[in-house]
Amino acid sequence: LGGVHAAVSLLAAVAILLGDAVLSALIIWKVPYTEIDWVAYMQEVAGYLGGTTDYSQLRGDTGPLVYPAGFVYVYSGLYYATDQGENIARAQWIFYGVYLAVLFIVMMIYRRSCKGPPVILALLVMSKRIHSIFVLRLFNDCIAVLLLYAAVYLFCQLRWRMGCVLYSLAVSIKMNILLFAPGLLLLLLQGNSIAETALCLFICGSIQLALGLPFLTTYPLEYLKGAFDLGRVFMFKWTVNWKFLSPEVFVSKELALCLLAATIFTWVAFFF
């Protein structure tokens, strides 16, 4: 970035960030909290804190624990920070901070790209759904994308190893971050030697192994099946993007296979 464009971009980012900080605080103050998964998260980590490392026995009201070990550790911290999950208001303010951190990092990524006018940064704060996910629903996606975007920012600076550390930590919060893995592999191969790429992949794998160690050394199959279940079927009532389908089509194996094939085709197309 240079000259006037850099100054205007910075001023726009600061103004938008401050404005959205006020807006998000008003949302917490005025809009009722929406309970979906928070109680279940607290129930799941309470089992771990009680000494259980068998993933098949870690459950909440919404079912068994289906997230990797990083989730357990982060939400265990939140369990203590929010009086065993009872202090919802405090949890909302914690996620308020997470949201602003994500917004700041994404703005910095946009500014580094130097594409388009600074006004496009305003588009980042116009989603009602994003505000809801962060400060009204407290989903684990929030923590995962914070780590993911921090990793992307490091990749933009060509800090591959540290970026891979944060990327692997993001995967440890929620498995769907693995969908970024093919793109990351392509970037690693384009920007580094084979040896350096292998080292970065080793970093990613080592972190997963280290975080999962308490579970892998006690109930390994239960952990792998619970935390990385590729065959899990999602509930139709929670979908937003696929509401136009019938419930039967949404949960069908045919749709799953079509989406998988489309995803793989896209990966291959970008590789070549």
C-alpha positions as CSV (number, residue, x, y, z in Angstrom):
1,L,0.0,0.0,0.0
2,G,1.2,3.4,-0.7
3,G,0.5,7.1,0.0
4,V,-3.0,8.4,0.1
5,H,-4.6,5.0,-0.5
6,A,-2.8,3.5,2.5
7,A,-3.9,6.3,4.8
8,V,-7.5,6.2,3.6
9,S,-7.6,2.4,3.9
10,L,-6.3,2.6,7.5
11,L,-8.8,5.3,8.5
12,A,-11.6,3.3,6.9
13,A,-10.6,0.2,8.8
14,V,-10.3,2.0,12.1
15,A,-13.7,3.7,11.7
16,I,-15.5,0.5,10.6
17,L,-13.9,-1.4,13.5
18,L,-14.9,1.1,16.1
19,G,-18.4,1.4,14.6
20,D,-18.9,-2.3,14.6
21,A,-17.6,-2.5,18.2
22,V,-20.4,-0.2,19.2
23,L,-23.0,-2.1,17.1
24,S,-21.9,-5.5,18.5
25,A,-22.1,-4.2,22.1
26,L,-25.6,-2.9,21.4
27,I,-26.5,-6.4,20.1
28,I,-25.4,-8.0,23.3
29,W,-27.3,-5.4,25.3
30,K,-30.5,-5.4,23.4
31,V,-30.9,-8.7,21.5
32,P,-31.7,-11.9,23.6
33,Y,-29.1,-14.6,23.7
34,T,-29.9,-17.7,21.6
35,E,-29.2,-21.0,23.2
36,I,-28.2,-23.7,20.7
37,D,-24.9,-25.4,21.6
38,W,-23.3,-23.6,24.5
39,V,-24.9,-25.8,27.2
40,A,-24.0,-28.9,25.3
41,Y,-20.4,-27.6,25.0
42,M,-20.2,-27.1,28.7
43,Q,-21.7,-30.5,29.4
44,E,-19.1,-32.2,27.1
45,V,-16.1,-30.5,28.6
46,A,-17.4,-31.1,32.2
47,G,-17.0,-34.8,31.5
48,Y,-13.4,-34.3,30.5
49,L,-12.7,-32.1,33.5
50,G,-14.3,-34.9,35.6
51,G,-11.6,-37.3,34.4
52,T,-13.2,-38.9,31.3
53,T,-11.0,-39.3,28.2
54,D,-13.3,-41.7,26.4
55,Y,-14.9,-39.6,23.6
56,S,-17.8,-42.0,23.4
57,Q,-18.7,-41.0,26.9
58,L,-18.4,-37.2,26.5
59,R,-21.9,-36.0,25.7
60,G,-24.2,-33.1,25.9
61,D,-27.9,-32.4,25.2
62,T,-27.2,-32.3,21.4
63,G,-25.4,-35.6,21.4
64,P,-21.8,-36.9,21.6
65,L,-18.7,-34.7,21.4
66,V,-17.7,-34.4,17.8
67,Y,-14.8,-31.9,17.9
68,P,-11.1,-32.5,18.2
69,A,-9.0,-32.0,21.4
70,G,-8.3,-28.3,20.9
71,F,-12.0,-27.7,21.4
72,V,-12.0,-29.5,24.7
73,Y,-9.1,-27.4,26.0
74,V,-10.4,-24.1,24.8
75,Y,-13.9,-24.7,26.1
76,S,-12.6,-26.0,29.4
77,G,-11.0,-22.6,29.8
78,L,-14.3,-21.0,29.0
79,Y,-16.0,-23.3,31.4
80,Y,-13.9,-21.9,34.3
81,A,-14.0,-18.3,33.0
82,T,-17.8,-18.3,32.9
83,D,-18.6,-20.0,36.2
84,Q,-19.1,-23.5,34.8
85,G,-20.9,-22.0,31.8
86,E,-23.5,-20.3,33.8
87,N,-22.4,-16.7,33.2
88,I,-23.7,-16.3,29.7
89,A,-23.1,-12.5,29.7
90,R,-19.4,-13.0,30.4
91,A,-19.2,-15.6,27.6
92,Q,-20.8,-13.1,25.2
93,W,-18.3,-10.4,26.0
94,I,-15.4,-12.9,25.5
95,F,-16.8,-13.8,22.1
96,Y,-17.3,-10.1,21.4
97,G,-13.5,-9.7,21.8
98,V,-13.0,-12.8,19.5
99,Y,-15.2,-11.2,16.9
100,L,-13.4,-7.9,16.9
101,A,-10.1,-9.8,16.7
102,V,-11.3,-11.7,13.7
103,L,-12.6,-8.5,12.0
104,F,-9.3,-6.8,12.6
105,I,-7.2,-9.6,11.2
106,V,-9.5,-9.9,8.1
107,M,-9.2,-6.2,7.5
108,M,-5.4,-6.5,7.7
109,I,-5.5,-9.3,5.1
110,Y,-7.7,-7.1,2.8
111,R,-5.3,-4.1,3.2
112,R,-2.3,-6.3,2.3
113,S,-4.0,-7.4,-0.9
114,C,-4.4,-3.7,-2.0
115,K,-7.3,-4.7,-4.2
116,G,-10.4,-2.4,-4.5
117,P,-11.4,0.8,-2.7
118,P,-11.3,1.0,1.1
119,V,-15.1,1.1,1.2
120,I,-15.2,-2.6,0.5
121,L,-14.1,-3.1,4.1
122,A,-17.6,-2.1,5.1
123,L,-19.0,-5.2,3.6
124,L,-17.3,-7.2,6.3
125,V,-19.7,-5.9,9.0
126,M,-23.0,-6.1,7.1
127,S,-23.8,-9.7,7.9
128,K,-26.6,-10.2,10.5
129,R,-25.7,-13.9,10.7
130,I,-22.0,-13.3,11.5
131,H,-22.9,-11.1,14.4
132,S,-25.4,-13.7,15.7
133,I,-22.9,-16.5,15.4
134,F,-20.3,-14.7,17.4
135,V,-22.1,-12.8,20.2
136,L,-25.5,-14.5,20.4
137,R,-24.7,-18.2,19.8
138,L,-21.1,-18.6,20.9
139,F,-20.3,-21.3,18.4
140,N,-16.8,-22.9,18.3
141,D,-16.6,-21.8,14.7
142,C,-15.7,-18.4,16.1
143,I,-12.5,-19.7,17.8
144,A,-11.6,-21.8,14.7
145,V,-11.8,-18.9,12.2
146,L,-9.9,-16.6,14.5
147,L,-7.0,-19.1,14.4
148,L,-7.5,-19.7,10.7
149,Y,-7.4,-16.0,9.6
150,A,-4.4,-15.4,11.8
151,A,-2.7,-18.3,10.0
152,V,-3.8,-16.8,6.6
153,Y,-2.3,-13.4,7.6
154,L,1.0,-15.2,8.4
155,F,0.9,-17.0,5.1
156,C,0.5,-13.6,3.4
157,Q,3.8,-12.6,5.1
158,L,5.4,-16.0,3.9
159,R,5.7,-17.1,7.6
160,W,4.8,-20.7,6.6
161,R,5.9,-22.5,9.7
162,M,4.1,-20.3,12.3
163,G,1.1,-20.1,10.0
164,C,0.9,-23.9,10.0
165,V,1.0,-23.9,13.8
166,L,-2.0,-21.7,13.9
167,Y,-3.7,-23.6,11.0
168,S,-3.4,-26.9,12.9
169,L,-4.7,-25.3,16.1
170,A,-7.7,-24.1,14.1
171,V,-8.3,-27.7,12.8
172,S,-8.1,-28.9,16.5
173,I,-11.1,-26.7,17.3
174,K,-13.3,-27.8,14.4
175,M,-12.6,-30.4,11.7
176,N,-14.2,-28.4,8.8
177,I,-11.1,-26.2,8.7
178,L,-9.5,-29.2,6.9
179,L,-11.4,-28.0,3.8
180,F,-8.7,-25.4,3.5
181,A,-6.0,-28.0,3.5
182,P,-5.7,-28.7,-0.3
183,G,-5.4,-25.0,-1.0
184,L,-2.8,-24.7,1.7
185,L,-0.8,-27.6,0.3
186,L,-0.8,-26.0,-3.1
187,L,0.5,-22.7,-1.7
188,L,3.2,-24.6,0.3
189,L,4.4,-26.4,-2.8
190,Q,4.4,-23.2,-4.8
191,G,6.2,-21.1,-2.2
192,N,8.6,-23.6,-0.7
193,S,10.9,-26.6,-1.5
194,I,9.6,-30.1,-1.0
195,A,11.6,-30.4,2.2
196,E,10.2,-27.2,3.6
197,T,6.7,-28.3,2.6
198,A,7.2,-31.7,4.3
199,L,8.4,-29.9,7.5
200,C,5.3,-27.7,7.5
201,L,3.1,-30.8,7.1
202,F,5.0,-32.4,10.0
203,I,4.3,-29.4,12.1
204,C,0.6,-29.7,11.4
205,G,0.5,-33.4,12.2
206,S,2.6,-33.1,15.3
207,I,0.3,-30.5,16.8
208,Q,-2.7,-32.7,16.2
209,L,-0.9,-35.7,17.8
210,A,0.3,-33.6,20.8
211,L,-3.2,-32.2,21.5
212,G,-4.9,-35.5,21.1
213,L,-2.4,-37.4,23.2
214,P,-4.5,-37.8,26.4
215,F,-7.2,-39.3,24.3
216,L,-5.1,-41.3,21.9
217,T,-3.2,-43.0,24.7
218,T,-6.4,-44.1,26.5
219,Y,-9.2,-44.5,24.0
220,P,-7.7,-43.9,20.5
221,L,-10.4,-45.4,18.4
222,E,-13.1,-43.5,20.2
223,Y,-11.2,-40.3,19.8
224,L,-10.6,-40.7,16.1
225,K,-14.1,-41.7,15.4
226,G,-15.6,-39.0,17.5
227,A,-13.4,-36.1,16.6
228,F,-12.8,-36.9,12.9
229,D,-16.0,-38.6,11.8
230,L,-16.2,-38.1,8.1
231,G,-19.5,-40.0,7.8
232,R,-21.5,-37.7,10.2
233,V,-24.9,-36.6,9.0
234,F,-26.0,-33.1,9.8
235,M,-29.5,-32.2,10.8
236,F,-31.6,-30.4,8.2
237,K,-33.1,-28.0,10.7
238,W,-29.8,-26.3,11.2
239,T,-28.9,-25.7,7.6
240,V,-29.1,-22.2,6.1
241,N,-27.7,-22.6,2.6
242,W,-29.6,-25.8,1.7
243,K,-33.1,-24.9,2.9
244,F,-34.4,-25.1,-0.7
245,L,-33.9,-28.9,-0.5
246,S,-36.2,-31.4,1.1
247,P,-35.0,-33.0,4.4
248,E,-34.8,-36.4,2.6
249,V,-32.5,-35.0,-0.2
250,F,-30.4,-33.1,2.3
251,V,-29.5,-36.2,4.3
252,S,-29.1,-38.5,1.3
253,K,-25.8,-40.2,0.5
254,E,-26.3,-39.2,-3.2
255,L,-26.1,-35.5,-2.3
256,A,-23.1,-36.1,-0.1
257,L,-21.3,-37.9,-2.9
258,C,-22.2,-35.2,-5.4
259,L,-20.8,-32.5,-3.1
260,L,-17.7,-34.5,-2.4
261,A,-17.1,-35.0,-6.1
262,A,-17.6,-31.3,-6.8
263,T,-15.2,-30.4,-4.1
264,I,-12.5,-32.8,-5.3
265,F,-13.0,-31.6,-8.9
266,T,-12.5,-28.0,-7.8
267,W,-9.3,-28.9,-5.9
268,V,-7.9,-30.7,-9.0
269,A,-8.9,-27.8,-11.3
270,F,-6.9,-25.4,-9.1
271,F,-4.0,-27.7,-8.9
272,F,-3.6,-27.9,-12.6
